[in-house]
Amino acid sequence: MFLRLFILSHLLIITAIAQSGLQPKYDIPPTIAKLPEYSDFLGFWQRADGGYSLQVEPTDQTANEVNVQYFNPAPIHVETATFDEDEMGQPRLTVVLRDEGYPGSTYRLIYLAERQVLVGIYARPGEEGAQVYFVQREAGD
């Protein structure tokens, strides 16, 4: 009995030592290792190439709906704003604008955790889309 306990305790110690060698050599920042979530999209976002901005807020209705306000810099009517998934299974925010000068223009944005930005495509109906990105700002900045 004593021999079995001795062997078992040594096996546990050897296993623990072996597993400690399996730890990553480098510290990985949490923003890189983090998978995007819908909550990452919330907040005030400024497009990098102009005065365009998005205010993204949660809604109490369904998990895939979200309240989005769009500004250029004046408010532009948002027809719909929904969450779905892109081809890779990442959360994606789709915003459809319906206002003067915005006849169904669409943003399709994903969140890049390693850069903490929203990136994607802005497309006007019948035109080729353009790549855009938004950085998060404090409202009023």
C-alpha positions as CSV (number, residue, x, y, z in Angstrom):
1,M,0.0,0.0,0.0
2,F,2.8,2.4,0.9
3,L,4.6,1.6,-2.3
4,R,1.5,2.4,-4.4
5,L,1.0,5.8,-2.6
6,F,4.7,6.6,-3.2
7,I,4.5,5.7,-6.9
8,L,1.2,7.6,-7.3
9,S,2.6,10.8,-5.6
10,H,5.7,10.7,-7.7
11,L,3.6,10.3,-10.9
12,L,1.5,13.3,-9.9
13,I,4.7,15.4,-9.3
14,I,6.3,14.4,-12.6
15,T,3.0,15.2,-14.5
16,A,2.9,18.6,-12.9
17,I,6.5,19.3,-13.8
18,A,5.9,18.2,-17.4
19,Q,2.8,20.3,-17.8
20,S,4.6,23.4,-16.5
21,G,6.9,23.1,-19.6
22,L,3.8,23.4,-21.8
23,Q,3.1,27.0,-20.8
24,P,3.6,29.6,-23.5
25,K,7.0,31.2,-23.6
26,Y,5.6,34.7,-24.1
27,D,2.9,36.7,-22.5
28,I,0.1,37.1,-25.0
29,P,-1.8,40.4,-24.5
30,P,-5.5,39.7,-23.7
31,T,-6.6,41.8,-26.7
32,I,-5.0,39.4,-29.1
33,A,-6.2,36.3,-27.4
34,K,-9.7,37.6,-26.9
35,L,-12.5,36.5,-29.3
36,P,-14.8,39.4,-30.4
37,E,-18.1,39.7,-28.7
38,Y,-21.2,41.9,-29.5
39,S,-20.4,44.1,-26.4
40,D,-17.1,45.1,-28.1
41,F,-19.1,47.1,-30.7
42,L,-20.8,49.3,-28.1
43,G,-19.7,52.9,-27.7
44,F,-18.9,55.9,-29.8
45,W,-16.8,55.3,-32.9
46,Q,-15.1,57.8,-35.2
47,R,-14.3,56.9,-38.8
48,A,-10.6,57.6,-39.4
49,D,-11.0,59.4,-42.7
50,G,-13.6,62.1,-41.9
51,G,-16.3,63.4,-39.7
52,Y,-18.4,60.2,-39.8
53,S,-19.3,58.6,-36.5
54,L,-21.4,55.8,-35.0
55,Q,-23.0,55.6,-31.6
56,V,-23.7,51.9,-30.8
57,E,-26.0,51.1,-27.9
58,P,-27.6,47.9,-26.8
59,T,-31.3,47.3,-27.2
60,D,-33.7,45.2,-25.1
61,Q,-35.4,43.6,-28.0
62,T,-33.4,40.6,-29.4
63,A,-29.8,39.6,-29.2
64,N,-29.1,40.5,-32.9
65,E,-30.6,44.0,-32.8
66,V,-28.7,47.1,-31.7
67,N,-29.5,50.8,-31.6
68,V,-27.1,52.8,-33.8
69,Q,-27.0,56.5,-34.5
70,Y,-24.9,57.7,-37.5
71,F,-23.5,61.2,-37.9
72,N,-21.9,63.1,-40.8
73,P,-21.5,65.3,-38.7
74,A,-25.3,65.9,-38.6
75,P,-27.5,62.9,-37.8
76,I,-28.3,60.6,-40.7
77,H,-31.3,58.2,-40.4
78,V,-30.4,54.6,-39.7
79,E,-32.9,52.2,-41.3
80,T,-31.6,49.0,-39.6
81,A,-28.7,47.9,-37.5
82,T,-28.2,44.2,-36.8
83,F,-25.6,41.7,-35.6
84,D,-24.9,38.6,-37.6
85,E,-21.8,36.6,-38.3
86,D,-19.3,36.9,-41.2
87,E,-18.0,34.0,-43.2
88,M,-15.5,33.2,-40.5
89,G,-18.1,33.1,-37.7
90,Q,-17.1,36.5,-36.2
91,P,-19.7,38.9,-34.9
92,R,-20.5,41.5,-37.6
93,L,-22.4,44.8,-37.3
94,T,-24.5,45.7,-40.4
95,V,-25.9,49.2,-40.6
96,V,-28.2,50.4,-43.4
97,L,-28.6,54.1,-43.8
98,R,-31.7,55.6,-45.5
99,D,-31.7,59.4,-45.8
100,E,-31.0,62.1,-48.4
101,G,-27.7,61.2,-50.0
102,Y,-27.8,57.8,-48.3
103,P,-30.2,55.6,-50.3
104,G,-29.5,52.3,-48.6
105,S,-25.8,52.8,-48.0
106,T,-24.5,49.9,-45.9
107,Y,-21.7,49.4,-43.4
108,R,-20.5,45.8,-42.6
109,L,-18.1,46.0,-39.7
110,I,-16.2,43.5,-37.6
111,Y,-14.2,44.1,-34.4
112,L,-10.5,43.6,-34.4
113,A,-9.5,43.0,-30.8
114,E,-5.7,43.3,-31.4
115,R,-6.2,46.8,-32.8
116,Q,-9.4,47.7,-30.9
117,V,-11.1,49.0,-34.0
118,L,-14.1,48.3,-36.2
119,V,-13.1,47.5,-39.7
120,G,-15.1,46.6,-42.8
121,I,-16.8,47.8,-46.0
122,Y,-18.9,50.9,-46.7
123,A,-21.0,50.5,-49.9
124,R,-23.5,52.7,-51.6
125,P,-26.1,50.9,-53.8
126,G,-24.8,50.0,-57.2
127,E,-21.2,51.0,-56.3
128,E,-18.1,49.1,-55.3
129,G,-17.5,49.1,-51.6
130,A,-14.6,50.9,-49.8
131,Q,-12.7,49.6,-46.9
132,V,-13.1,51.8,-43.7
133,Y,-12.2,51.6,-40.1
134,F,-13.5,53.3,-36.9
135,V,-11.6,54.0,-33.7
136,Q,-13.4,54.3,-30.4
137,R,-13.7,57.8,-28.9
138,E,-15.5,59.4,-26.0
139,A,-18.7,61.0,-27.0
140,G,-18.1,64.7,-27.6
141,D,-14.4,64.3,-28.5
